Amino acid sequence: MDAIIVIAAQFRSASSPYPTLQALDVARGPDRLAFASDRNAAHLEQRARQLTDQHWSEYVWITGRVTQFRFDLVCDALEGDRLAQQRIDVVVVSDQPSRIAS
């Protein structure tokens, strides 16, 4: 039998700028890197809403209960999106010719 995760549905309110991410963060616990404080949280919130609409029923937000598998499916996809959205902050300029340039 699949484990059940309890989602804090009260966090999915209009008072939070990223309510879906905040609900996921609370359920994941403080030892995980939070989605709601990520620099790309606006994008992640939009993606989280798409993923939860696709993989969870409205029943999850009513009862606060979702299977571990479906919870992990959403969180793993968001982690992948987080990695894909990271941009390069350092650019190295070299005066050496490269094979690509020749």
N, C-alpha and C positions, 0 to 999 in steps of 0.2 A: 504494500500500500504506500502511495506517495505521501510525503509529509505535507502538512498544511502550513502556510505562512499567513500570519495575521497582518493585514494592511491597516494602518491607522487612517481610516477614511476621513476622519475629521481634518486631516492635514490637506486633503484635496478640496480646499475652499478658495474662494476668490481673494482672501486676505493675503495669500502667499503669491509671490510672482511666479513661482515654479511649484505649484501644488502637487503635481504628479511625481516630480522628482523628490520632493520633500517626503511624500508618503513612502516612496521606495527607500529613501535613505534611512528613515526611522525603522522600517522593517529589516533592512540590511544590518543595522547596528553601527555603533560609533567606530568600530575598528576598520571599516571600509572607507575608501576615499569617496566623499559625498559627491553626488551628481549635482545637487542644487547650488553648490558653491563653485562649480566648475566655471571657467571663463567662457565656455560655450554653452552655458546652462539654457539660454533661450532656445538654441537649436535642439539641445537634448530634451527639453520639455516638449517641444513639438513632436519630436521623434517618439518620446515615451507615450504620448497620447495616441499616436498612430499604432504603436506596438500593442498597447493595452487594449485598444479598440479591436485590433486584429486577433489577439490571442486570449483575451479575457472577456468574460461576459459581464453584463451590468450587475449580475449577481455578486461579483467580487466586491464592487463598491458599496453594495447594500449590506452584505454580510461581513465584509472585511476579511474574507477567507479565499485564498487562492492556493492551488497545488504548488509544491516546490518546483516541479518541472516547468510550469507556466511562468512562475516568478523568475526562475533562472533564465528562461528563454528571453524575457524582456530585459533583464539586467545584463546578460551577456551581449545582447545586441547593442545596448547602450554603451557598454564598455568598448565594443568595437567601433562604434561611432565616435566615442571620445578620442580614441587613438587616431582615427582617420582625420579628425578635425584639428589635431595638434599641428601647429605650423612651426616652421623652422625659424628660430629666433636669432641664429648666428649664421652669417654668411662669410665664408672665407674666400678672399680674393688672392689669386696667385698670379705671378708674372710668368710662370712656366707654361709653355704651350701644352694643351691637352690633346689627346687623340681625337676627341670629339670635334675640336676646333680645326684640326688639320684636314 
